[in-house]
């Protein structure tokens, strides 16, 4: 715990509160006479051993554990409430409740900060021997600036050097301290200097404004709810749901994204009034309202490097991203499917470990299903089972490999926990298997690496090579099968026409594609295809990874989402990305560290269970939802038509290309998960 002292002719002044073991502790701006208490062995009634002080500047930190002053909070969450029309200092119980709601994201430490117009809260899971205290306040004259941040900084040393070079003073290199000092120097644009994943909130008492921001790709979440005179925000929806200002109501116009989350545009949620800070944005809220500033986006430029030069630079960028994101102490884990993406990341991590920590092991992990031998059927997107390829890759690299075998019962038992991790409609078995895998990894490691996002960046999915799909003016990943939104009741489709909604979303994203003047039509269309994949589908993947890992106290990092790599590969023409076959460019960049079994393997997506027991569980649940009068969703759908679809699925009679290459029963996952979410979270229906 830090209690900070500054010289002030006014005498002692109460400011804010700290917490220690559940006890509220006043923070004191003391006169120099307070040093006499230090000299005699006490200050503010606390033994000398608990007190630190600085005469250079005032830092007031709340929450956390004593004796930890530097480092980062790898798994954490923040909450806050700003209101210009009421005295929030009387609402301390609300910020406590909001903070407590996110205990699963940070059971080790809790801090809150209270003032008249703003409340902030923070929870963290300390995965480093030392970490920064939050929320963190800095006194500036008669006012103060207070910050809370959830996430990790990957260019900590560079950012610290920039701050000190610009005249800033750092007490330590904890995330909150770096964000605070960078903000004081450069204002909202400081985020352009940060390489990392984060959501943050800064209350600037000097200007009476709160600044909310999110990392470039949107790996870390940050939601908000704006109302007349105020704004509530949190890392995950449950933090906002714990505030009495917010009522959870399903937005009828958002039903298409509730039933197909890949359609969501940046910032959208299914709840009325609940928004997410879009990736690469900073939001500023004042008494005048909310303003949005986009600080990062892809830009299109001519690519002049040769294939060999491009492969070499891709290798350099990925090596640097892996190096920045892996930990240098403690056990490190990595997801390993035996495919090009995860094996590339694991191989680079293993090579770096050999250089900086000889003898240190890399633990790799793969998931398979007990029923695979009896029920696995090869598909275009999942032509084989991961486990044998993962084991071969692990042996080639020399990692310490673990294979998790999950039963259907394991998945069904885990699904309730995955729902609590999301607070929004989930993905059933897809969430559950990842949750179980991350729980297994967390038993050995605090940090793990993944190869996710490489398919979106380098073009690994089958649709990238299907000319008829590319030419179709529609989402290339959507397929041509049944869509749940088409089975809504006539009353709801009169409010939102699913076909028109889908076309509008497609048109909006296409209008946002960064264009390259003079680019030929084929390359321009492939830019559009990549942009569509880097939008909703990538968000779905990253959200699942973040929510499932954070819920078990694991920090999973995504080197392929390094913004420098994204910016470079975005401008590599499709003919070069695909030279030599699917993800030929990535294979060329990594060929010397990959086993032949990986290089020659067909693309195989993240596994899903193929088991009639699970399928029948979905079918029974969907049938009850549609036909039982006790079902809150029953009146939302055209029961006759949806029953016919369920019958087709039961008879394995749906002949179509389905989103994500899943089986027919998986079409019902969003229906079942929507029902469970509405029921468990008490969501009001239209």
N, C-alpha and C positions, 0 to 999 in steps of 0.2 A: 504494500500500500504506500502511496506517495502523498504526503501532505506538504504543500509547497508554500513558501513564505516569500513575501516581497516587502520592500520598504514602502510605507504608505502613511502620510501624515494624518489620515482620517481616523486612525485607530482600528481596532478589530472590526471586521465586517463579515457577516455570514454570507456565504455564497454557495448555492448548490448543496448536494449531499453525496456522501460516499456510502458504500455498504461493506461491512465486514461480518461474515458469518451471520447474515440476516439483520445486522444492527445498523441503523442509520447513524451516520457520523457527519457532523457539520464540517465543511471545508472553510478554512480561515485564511483571509488575506490579512496577515498580522503586521503590526509595525515592527521596527527593528527591536523594540523592547521584548518581542516574543523570543528573540534569541537568548535572552536571559533564562527563559524556561528551558531552552535546549541545554544551556550550560549547566543548569541544575538537575537535568535528567528527565525533564518531562515537557510535553507541549500538548496543549489542548486536552490534558488529562491522560495522555497515552505515554507509555514508557519510551525512553529514547530509542530503544532497539527497533521500534515500529515506525520511526519517523525519518524521512529523508527531506532535504530541503535544497533549494537553489536560490541564489541571489541574482542570477542572470535573467531569468524570466520565470513566469508563473505557469506551471502546468498542474491542472487539477484532474486527476483520473478517478474514475469510479468503476467498481466491480472488480472481479478477478481475484487472484490470490496474491498474498504478500510476497515480496521478494522477486517478482518477475517483472523485468523492466524492458526487455528487448525481445525481438523475434516476431513471429506472425501467428495469427489465428487461422489455421488452415480450414477448419470446419466451424462455421459460426453463423449467426443470424442477427439482424438488426430490426428494430421497430421504432416508430416515431409518430408524433401527433403535433401539428401546428394549428393554432386557432387564434385569430386576431380579434374575436368577438367575445371571448370568455377568458376567465382567469384559470389557466391550466394548472397552476400550482396547487389548486384544490383537487386535482384529478390524479394524484399520484397513484392511487390504487388501480387506476385504469392502465397506466403504463407498466405497473408491476404485473398485471394480468396479461397484457400483451406480450411482455417479455417472457413470462412463465410459459405461455402457450407454445413457445419454440424450444422447450427444454431438450427435445430430441436432437436439435441441431447444435446444442452446446450445453451439455450437462455439467461441465467443469467450472464455469464462471458466469457470473451475472452482474451487470451493472446498469444503473439508471441515472438519468440526469434530469433535473426538474427546474423549470423557470416559468414565468408568467405566460409566455406565448408559445413555448415549445417544450416538448417532452421527448427524450430519447432513451432507448434501451438497447442492450447488447447481450448476447449469449455467445459463449465460445467453448470449443473443445480444444484444450491445449495439447497440440501435437508436437510442440517444440519445448525444449527444456526451459526456455524463457519466452515470454510473449508480452505484448503491450496491453496496458489497462485501458478499458473503454466503458462508456464514452470518454473522450479525452477533450479537455477544455484548455484554452489558451487565453489568458487575459491580455487584452489590447486596450490600454487606457482605462476608460470607465466601463468598457464593455468586454465582450469575450466572443471567441469562435469555438464551437464544439463540434467534434466529428465522431462518427461511428462508421466502421467499415467492415464488411464481411467478404473475405476472399484472400488472395495471395498475390504478392508482387514478385515478378520474376527478374526484374532489373533493379533490385534493391540498391546495389552498390552504385550503379550509374545514376540512379535518381538521387541518392544521398549526395553524390559528388556535384550534381547539378544544383542542388539546393545550397550546399555550402559555397559553391562557386559564385552563386548569385547573392551571397551575403546572409543566407539563412543560418540559423543555429539549431542543431539537432541534439536532443537529449539522448536519443537512441535511434535505432533503425527499425523500430516496430512499424507495422503498417499504418496505424492511426497517426503516429508522429510524422511519418513521411507525407501522408495525405494532407495533414493539417498545415505543415510548413510549406508544402508545395502550393496549396491553395492560397496561403497568405502572400506568397510571392507572385503567383501568376493567375490567380482567380480561377474561374471555371475552366480555362483552357489548360490547366495543369494536367488534366487527364491525358492529353496528347503525349505527355512525357512518360506515361506509365505503361509498362509491359506487364500484363497480369490479368487475372480474372477477379472481378469485384462488383459489389454493389455498395454504394456509400451514401451517407446523408451528412450534410454539413449545415449546422445552424449558425448563421452569421448575425450575432446580436448587434453589430454595428449598423447593418442595413436592414435588419428585421426581415430576413429572407432565409429559406431553406433551399439547399441545392441537393438534388438527387442525381446520381449517375450510375451507369452500368458499363461493364467492359465492352469492347468492340464487337465481339461475336455473340454476347449474351449468355455466357456459360454460367455466370452467377445470377440468380434471380433478384428482382426488386419490383414489388407491386405497390400500387397507390390507389387511393379513393379520394376524389376531390368533391367538396361540397361548398355551399355558400359560406365563405369566410374561413375555410379550413381545409386541411389535407391530412390524411392518415396514410402511413406507409409501413411496409414490412418486407422482409426477405421472402416470406411465403404467405399465402392468403390467410392462414389461421391467425397470424398476428393482427391482421385487419379485422377479421371476424370477431376478435376479442374486444373490439372497440364498440361501445353502444351506438355510435354514429352510423355504423354500417349494418345493413340488413341483407342477408344473402338471398338474392332473387335471380332466377334464371331469366336471361334476356332472350325473348322469343326470336329476335333477329340474329342471335348468335347460335341458334340450334344447329345450323350446318357445321360449325366448328366443334360443337359438343359431340356430334356424331361422326365427325372426321377431323380430328385435330390438326392434320397436316395442312388443312385449308386456312388455318389462322394466319392473319396478317400480323406483322410485328406490333406488339402491345395489346392485342385482343385477348379477352377471356370470355367464358360463357356467362359470367355474372354481371348483372347490370351495375354499371358504375365502377367496376373493378378493372383497372388497367395495369399493364406491366410497362415499366420504363423500357422503351425499345433499345435493342443493342446499339452501342455506339452513340448514345444520346446522353445529354445532361439536361435536366429539368430544373427550372427555378420557380419557386412559389413565393409570392409576396402578397401583400394586402390587395394588390391590383389584379391578382390572378396568376395563372400558370403560363410559363413560356417554355418552349422546347428548342434545343439547339443540338443539331447532329454534328458530332465532332469527328466521325470516321465513316467512310464508306469506300467501297471499291471504285477505282477509276480505271478507265480503259486507255491503254497506250500501245503503240506499235511494239512488237517483240522482235528484236534483231539478233538475239543470241542463236548460235547453231544448236543442233540437238545435243551434241556432246557438252557444250558450254552450259546449256540449260540443265542437263542432268547433273552436272557438277555443282551448279549453284543450288539446285533443289537439295542435293545431299548436304551442302554447307548449311543451308537454312534449317533443315530438319535436325541435323546434328546439334546446332546451336539451340534450337527449341527444346530438344530432349535434355541437353545439358543444363539449361536454365531451370527446367521444370522438375528434374529429379532431385531427390534429397541426397545430401552428402553424409548424413549420419542416420543411424537406425536402419531398420529393414525396409527395403524398397520392393514393391510388387509391380507386376505388369500383367494385363490381360493378354492371353495368347491363344489364338484360334488356329495358328499354323498357316494363316493367309498372309499375303504380302504386307498388309497394313500393320497389324499387330506385331508381326515378326520383325519388321523394319524398326519399329520403335524399341522393341526388346533388345534387338541386336545392337543398336546404338547405345542403349543404356548399359548393356553388358560390357561393351568396349570401353565406355567411359569409366565404369567401375574398375576395370582392370588397370586403367591408367592412374586413378586417384586413390583407390582403396583395394590393392591386391589381396585376394583371398576373401573379399566380401561377396556374398552370394546375391543373385537376383532371383527372387521367387516369382514364378510365372503360374498363371491359373487359367483353367479351361472348364467349361460346363458341358455336361452331356446328360442325357435322360435315360433312366433305367429301362424305359420301354423302347429305346431306339432299335435294338436288335429285332424286335417283333413288329414294330410299326413304322419305322422310318421309310419314307418314300421320296426318292430323289425328285427334285423340281429344278426348273431353270435357275432360280435364285439360290437354292440350297441343294446342290448336286450331291453332297456327301456330308458325313458327320465330321465335326471338327477334331474330335479327340485324338485320332491317330496322327493327324498332321501336326497338331500341337505338340504331341509327345516327341515326334521326329525333330521338329524345330528346336524344342528344348534341349534334346540330346546334342544336336549340332552346335548350339550356342553354349552349352554347359550351364544352363540355368537349373535351379532347384524347382522342379515342376510338381504341380498339384492338379488333380482332376476331380472336380465336384460332380457326383452323380446324384441327380435329383429325381425323385418320384413325383407322380401326379399329386399324391397326398402332400408332399413337401410344398409344391406350388400352391395348392389350394389353402394350406395353412398359412402361407406367407402373404397371400393377397391382401388380407385386412391391414397388415402393417404397411404395405405399399400404398394403400389408399390414404392412410394417415400421413404418409410422407409427402403426398402430392397436394391434398386439399382440393383437387380438381379431378374430373373424371380421368381414370387411368387406363392402363393397357393390359390388365389381367395377367396372363401367364408371362408375357414379355417383361413386365415389371418384376414379377415374382422370381423368375430365374436369375435376373440380374441382381435383385436384392439378396438372394441366397449366395450368389457368387461373391458379392461385395462383403457380405458378412463373413464369409470364409477368408477372404483376403485380409479383412480388418483384424482377424485373430493373430496375424503375424506382422502386419505392416500398417503404418499410418498414412502412407502415400502410395499410390499406384498410378501407372501410366497405361494409356489405352491408344489403340490405333484408329479409333472412331473418327469420322469425318473425311477420311481419305477418299472414299468413294464419291462423295459430293464434290471434293476438290479436284480429283484427277479423272473422274468419269468412269466409275467402276460398275455401275448398274447396267443390266442388259438394255434398258431403254435408250441409253446413249448411242447404241449401235443399231437401232431399229428405225429405218428411214420412214416407215409409215407412221410411227409414233412421233418422230421428230416433226414431221410435216403437219401433224394434227394440231389445230389451234386449241390446245387444252393442256392441262397439267400432264406431263409425260408419265408420272408415277401413279396416276389415278386408276389406270386400267379401264376395262369396259364392262365390269361386273355390276351387280346391284349396289345401290347406295342407300343407306338407311334413311337419309333425309327425304328420299322420294316416297317414303311410306308414312310421312307425317299426316295428320288429319287435315281435311279440307279447311277447317277453321284456321289452322296454323299456316298452311301453305298460302292462305289469302294474305297473311301478314308478311311472310318471307317465301318467295318462290325459289326453291333450291337450285333450279337450273339457271335462273337469272343471277342468283347470288354467286354461283360458281363462276359464271362468265365474267361477272364484275370483278371478282377477286383476281381472276387470271389477267384481265385487262389492266387492272391497277398495278400488278407486279411487272407486267411487260412494259408498262409506261415508265417504270423506274429503272430499267436496265441501263447501266452506263454504256453509252454508245461510243464506237470508234469511227470517226468520219472516214469514209472511203473503204470501209471493210466490206469484203464480198458477202453476198447474201448467205452463203452456207456458214461462214464463220460467225456472222451476225446472229443467225438462228441458233447456233450452238452456244453463243453467249447467253441467249435467252433460256435455253434448256438448263444450263448450269445455274443461272440466277434463280430459276424456279426451284431447283433442288437445294440451293443454299438458303432458301427461305423456310417455309413451313416444315418440310421433311427434316432438315438439319436441326431445327429447333426442337422437334419431337425427340430426336436422338439425344441431344444435349440435355434436355430437361429430364429425360429418364435417367441418364447417367448421373446428373447432379442430385436429383431428389433421392434416388435409391442409395447412393453412396453417402450423402450427408446424413441420412436417417440412421446409418449404422456407425457413424463416426469415422468414415474413410474419405480421404481427399483424393479423388481420381482426376488426373490431369490429361489434357488433350493436345499433344504437341502439333498435330496437323491443323489445329485452329490458331496457331501463331499467326498474328496479323501480317507479318512480313512475308511468310510463306504464302498466305492467301493472296496477298497483293501481287506477288510475282507470278504464281501459277495461273491466276485469273487471266493474265494477258498472254499466256502460252497458247498458240493456236491448237485447235482440236486435232489437226493432222499430226502435230508433234506430240501431244499428250498420248495419242493412241498409236504412235509408231511402234511397230513390233507387237501389237495386240492390245488387249484390255490392260489399261494402266501401264502401257509399255514404257512411258517416261519414268514412272516411279520405279519400275523394275530395273531399268537401266541405271538409275541413280543408286540403287541398293544392291545390285546383283552380287557384289563381292562379299557380302555378309549374309546372304540368304542361302538356305539349303535348296538343292534342286527340287525337292518335293514341294517347297513353297513357291518357287518361281514358276513351276509348271502346273500348279493347281488352278482350277477354274475358280472364279469368284463364288464365294459362299457366304451368304449373309448371316447375321447373328441368329443362332438356332432358336427354333420354337418347337415345343413338344407336339408330336403327332401321336395322339393317344385317344382312342374312342371314349375312354372314361372321362377325360377332360371335355371332349366335344359334347358328350351327352349332358354334362353338367351345365354347359352353356345353353344348350337347346332347351333343357328343362327350365332353366332360369328365365330365358327369353319367352317361353310359352306362358309362364306364370305372369310375367310383366304385362304381356299383351292382353291376357284374358281374365285375370283376376280383378274383381272390383276393388280389392284392397290395394292394388298397385297404384302408386301415385302417377305413373306414366301412362296408364291404360288409355286415358282419354286423349292423349297427345298423338296417338297413331291410328291409322286406318287398320283396324284389327283384321278385317277379312284379307286384305292384301298382304299384310305382314305375316299372317298365319300361313298363307300360301308360300311365302319365301322361306319361312322356318321349315315347312314341309319339304321344300326342295333341298334345303341344306341337310335335313335328316336323311334324305334319300340320295345324297351326294349327286344331285342333279343340276347343280349350278355350273354351267360350262362357260367360263369367262376368265379373263386375266384380272387378278385381284390385287389391290394395293399391298405393297410389301411382300408379294409372293407368298402370302399366307394361305392356309387351307380355308375351306368354305365356312366352317364353324366359327372361325376367327372374325367373320363379318358381324357376329353378334356381340363381340366383346364390348364395343362402345355402348350398345344398348344396355347390357348388364351393368357395366360400370357407371353409366349415367344414373341408373336406378339406385344403385348402392350409394352413390354420392348424394343424391337428393335426399335419400332416407337418412343417412348417417349424419349429414351436415344440416339437416332441417332447411333445405333450400326451398324457397317459395316458387311455385310454378306459375307460368303465364295463364 
